[in-house]
Structures are given as C-alpha cells and as structure tokens.
Amino acid sequence: MARSPDKHYRARIIDRRDVSQDLCILRMDPGGPFEYRAGQYATLGLERDGVRTERAYSIASSPYEDALEFFVELVPQGGLTPTLFELKPGDELLCRKIAKGRFTLDLRSGRTNHLLISTVTGIAPFVSYVRTIYHDWKSGSSPMPGDHRVFCLQGASHLVEFGYREELTRYAAEAPWFKYVATVSRPWDNPNWKGETGRVDDLLRKYTDGWGLRPDTTTAYLCGHPKMIENCRGILERAGWKKDAILEEAYFPLAIKEAAGGA
Ligand SMILES: Cc1cc2nc3c(=O)[nH]c(=O)nc-3n(C[C@H](O)[C@H](O)[C@H](O)COP(=O)(O)OP(=O)(O)OC[C@H]3O[C@@H](n4cnc5c(N)ncnc54)[C@H](O)[C@@H]3O)c2cc1C
C-alpha cells in the first residue's frame, strides 16, 4: 500500500470466514488504538494505482474485543467490495482512526425495550449491541441489561445469509432479556428450514404484538436495506411509534425508481 496518512491506520486481516459466495466476516487488527461504541461504524479503504476508495462498515465486534469484526456483502459492480473480497489473512487495508455514527443503544429516553430489525449484513451493529450487553450481564459489573430487554428480528432471502444465527440463537437460549427470530423470505429455496418465513416487513406487526411491544416503551432500530427501512418505518409509525423512537441506518440510498414507488 503506497501511503497511509495520519487519519488512517494500516489495519491487518487476522481472520476471514466466508459465509456464502458473496458474504464474508472479516476480523482485523485495527493497527492502533481504536475506540468505539456498540453500533458505530468504521471507514475502511483500499488504495489501488494511487486511487483510494473508502466505505463505511458497521462494526460487529464489541468494544470489549481486541479485534474489529465486519460482516460484508459483495456488490459485484461496486467500487470497493470486489477488491475487499480478494483480501486474506495477513493483508492490509486502511482504517480511519475515528469510529463514527449515532446508531447506538438508546439508553437515555427511558424506553427499556429495544426492537432490532435487520436485513442480511444489517445485523452487524446488533451483534455488537448483544455481545456488549451479554458481556456486561455475565460480568455483573454494569447496570446493563437491568430491566432492558432486546428483541431481534432478522430477515434474509436464504438461510446461508444469516452469518450470526448460531451465535444469536445461543444468547437467546441463555439470556432472559434477549429474543431472536430469523426469517427467510424464499422458503422454497430452503426446503429444510423449519423457522419463520416471510420478509421482516410482513412479520413486524406479528412480533411487536406477540412480544407485547408498545411505542411508549420501545425504541426501534432499523438497519440494512433502504426499502426494508422505509417499509418498517411506515408500519411502526402507523402503529403509533413517534419519529424519535425509530433509529435508522441505511446501507445505501434507495434507487430512484424504488423511492418513487416502482419495482
Ligand atoms: C453507516 C453505514 C454502514 C454500513 N455497514 C455495512 C456493513 O456492515 N456491511 C456491508 O456489507 N455494507 C455496509 N455498508 C455499505 C458499504 O458502505 C458500501 O456501500 C457497500 O459495501 C458497497 O460498496 P462498493 O464500493 O462495493 O459499492 P458502491 O460503489 O458503493 O455501490 C455500487 C452501487 O451498489 C449500490 N449498493 C451498495 N451496497 C449495496 C448492497 N448491499 N446491496 C445492493 N446494492 C448496493 C449502491 O447504492 C450503488 O448504486 C454500510 C453503509 C453505511 C452508510
């Protein structure tokens, strides 16, 4: 890598897990002290032929861990991910020294229920929340989770896209404060799947009702595909959620025809 100006560390990949052909989990040594709160994102980049390309990635690891972890989807025509997907353990990339983002747990509003809704890689900041709360709960050294409860609904087209299903299922089996439901929207492609089916947008009312979640006591967090975010925001607002009780992290802009209501 030609240069690494002061704003960046040279991060190094320490582990790579390929979840599917176009999804991978990268763990890296950030290359220097890197502070963040669960839910924030890092800016990763690569420089090729003097051209630097940087993108935002939600951090899936907990601040309690030494390594930074990311759940990345390959966008075949994208500017960064095709090169990012060539990286293997030992390879370097740029990581901005400062984490950013406000998509952190809402511990100020007084609402103690946290409803986490995601598509595919949008689970990353929620993995960071849950790992962090789980650590606090096990160590007993922090007031979290106290009377806080966390409810996670994760959608994907296919079973192979979940990435963190086993880990989150384990937390849900052990922690009374955590509920987790994974749903596949193309069950005909996943004949052995015995779990929930349908898109998160279609299941949202069923689960808010079933879990007894009310707008005045629940903060909703929407992360991932912009269309899912738009649909779920509408459903929640019609159910009484106020704007300030819905936090959003869209991974890319809605295409113009989708924003206009097209296919
Ligand atoms: C705050 C934040 C956090 C993010 N966290 C993650 C994360 O944890 N994991 C992750 O994989 N991505 C994440 N992203 C998206 C990431 O920043 C890149 O946009 C993405 O990896 C594509 O980069 P690229 O350079 O390959 O494609 P680009 O050159 O940026 O995009 C090419 C085209 O594809 C569209 N596009 C971008 N991403 C997708 C997608 N996933 N599906 C379909 N179309 C897409 C773009 O709108 C554009 O039209 C995050 C984005 C933001 C703003």
The ligand as a Tripos MOL2 file, in Angstrom:
@<TRIPOS>MOLECULE
LIG
   53    58     1     0     0
SMALL
NO_CHARGES

@<TRIPOS>ATOM
      1 C1        -23.3020    3.6550    8.0660 C.3       1 LIG1
      2 C2        -23.0990    2.5380    7.0570 C.ar      1 LIG1
      3 C3        -22.7450    1.2680    7.4910 C.ar      1 LIG1
      4 C4        -22.5730    0.2370    6.5650 C.ar      1 LIG1
      5 N1        -22.2720   -1.0120    7.0140 N.ar      1 LIG1
      6 C5        -22.1440   -2.0340    6.1310 C.ar      1 LIG1
      7 C6        -21.8800   -3.3630    6.5930 C.ar      1 LIG1
      8 O1        -21.7630   -3.6270    7.7940 O.2       1 LIG1
      9 N2        -21.7330   -4.3400    5.6550 N.ar      1 LIG1
     10 C7        -21.8610   -4.0810    4.3120 C.ar      1 LIG1
     11 O2        -21.7050   -5.0180    3.5070 O.2       1 LIG1
     12 N3        -22.1280   -2.8250    3.8570 N.ar      1 LIG1
     13 C8        -22.2460   -1.8080    4.7320 C.ar      1 LIG1
     14 N4        -22.4920   -0.5500    4.2680 N.ar      1 LIG1
     15 C9        -22.4510   -0.3090    2.8070 C.3       1 LIG1
     16 C10       -20.9890   -0.0260    2.3930 C.3       1 LIG1
     17 O3        -20.5960    1.2390    2.8920 O.3       1 LIG1
     18 C11       -20.8200    0.0030    0.8580 C.3       1 LIG1
     19 O4        -21.7570    0.8940    0.3110 O.3       1 LIG1
     20 C12       -21.0110   -1.3660    0.2420 C.3       1 LIG1
     21 O5        -20.0700   -2.2970    0.7860 O.3       1 LIG1
     22 C13       -20.8090   -1.3200   -1.2770 C.3       1 LIG1
     23 O6        -19.5380   -0.7590   -1.5450 O.3       1 LIG1
     24 P1        -18.9250   -0.8070   -3.0020 P.3       1 LIG1
     25 O7        -17.8720    0.2370   -3.0590 O.co2     1 LIG1
     26 O8        -18.5230   -2.1920   -3.3760 O.co2     1 LIG1
     27 O9        -20.1610   -0.4210   -3.9280 O.3       1 LIG1
     28 P2        -20.5380    1.0970   -4.3490 P.3       1 LIG1
     29 O10       -19.6160    1.5320   -5.4300 O.co2     1 LIG1
     30 O11       -20.5620    1.9210   -3.1050 O.co2     1 LIG1
     31 O12       -22.0170    0.9010   -4.8260 O.3       1 LIG1
     32 C14       -22.3550    0.4980   -6.1370 C.3       1 LIG1
     33 C15       -23.8870    0.5230   -6.2440 C.3       1 LIG1
     34 O13       -24.4690   -0.5210   -5.4590 O.3       1 LIG1
     35 C16       -25.4080    0.0160   -4.5020 C.3       1 LIG1
     36 N5        -25.2150   -0.7870   -3.2770 N.ar      1 LIG1
     37 C17       -24.3360   -0.5710   -2.2780 C.ar      1 LIG1
     38 N6        -24.4270   -1.5420   -1.3460 N.ar      1 LIG1
     39 C18       -25.3800   -2.3840   -1.7820 C.ar      1 LIG1
     40 C19       -25.9360   -3.5800   -1.2620 C.ar      1 LIG1
     41 N7        -25.5290   -4.1060   -0.0910 N.pl3     1 LIG1
     42 N8        -26.9000   -4.1940   -1.9740 N.ar      1 LIG1
     43 C20       -27.3120   -3.6880   -3.1500 C.ar      1 LIG1
     44 N9        -26.8390   -2.5540   -3.6920 N.ar      1 LIG1
     45 C21       -25.8750   -1.9110   -3.0140 C.ar      1 LIG1
     46 C22       -25.0230    1.4680   -4.3400 C.3       1 LIG1
     47 O14       -26.1530    2.2340   -3.9540 O.3       1 LIG1
     48 C23       -24.5270    1.8250   -5.7260 C.3       1 LIG1
     49 O15       -25.6100    2.1170   -6.5780 O.3       1 LIG1
     50 C24       -22.7080    0.4950    5.1800 C.ar      1 LIG1
     51 C25       -23.0560    1.7890    4.7410 C.ar      1 LIG1
     52 C26       -23.2510    2.7810    5.6640 C.ar      1 LIG1
     53 C27       -23.6450    4.1620    5.1580 C.3       1 LIG1
@<TRIPOS>BOND
     1     1     2 1
     2     2     3 ar
     3     2    52 ar
     4     3     4 ar
     5     4     5 ar
     6     4    50 ar
     7     5     6 ar
     8     6     7 ar
     9     6    13 1
    10     7     8 2
    11     7     9 ar
    12     9    10 ar
    13    10    11 2
    14    10    12 ar
    15    12    13 ar
    16    13    14 ar
    17    14    15 1
    18    14    50 ar
    19    15    16 1
    20    16    17 1
    21    16    18 1
    22    18    19 1
    23    18    20 1
    24    20    21 1
    25    20    22 1
    26    22    23 1
    27    23    24 1
    28    24    25 2
    29    24    26 1
    30    24    27 1
    31    27    28 1
    32    28    29 2
    33    28    30 1
    34    28    31 1
    35    31    32 1
    36    32    33 1
    37    33    34 1
    38    33    48 1
    39    34    35 1
    40    35    36 1
    41    35    46 1
    42    36    37 ar
    43    36    45 ar
    44    37    38 ar
    45    38    39 ar
    46    39    40 ar
    47    39    45 ar
    48    40    41 1
    49    40    42 ar
    50    42    43 ar
    51    43    44 ar
    52    44    45 ar
    53    46    47 1
    54    46    48 1
    55    48    49 1
    56    50    51 ar
    57    51    52 ar
    58    52    53 1
@<TRIPOS>SUBSTRUCTURE
     1 LIG1         1 GROUP 0 **** ****
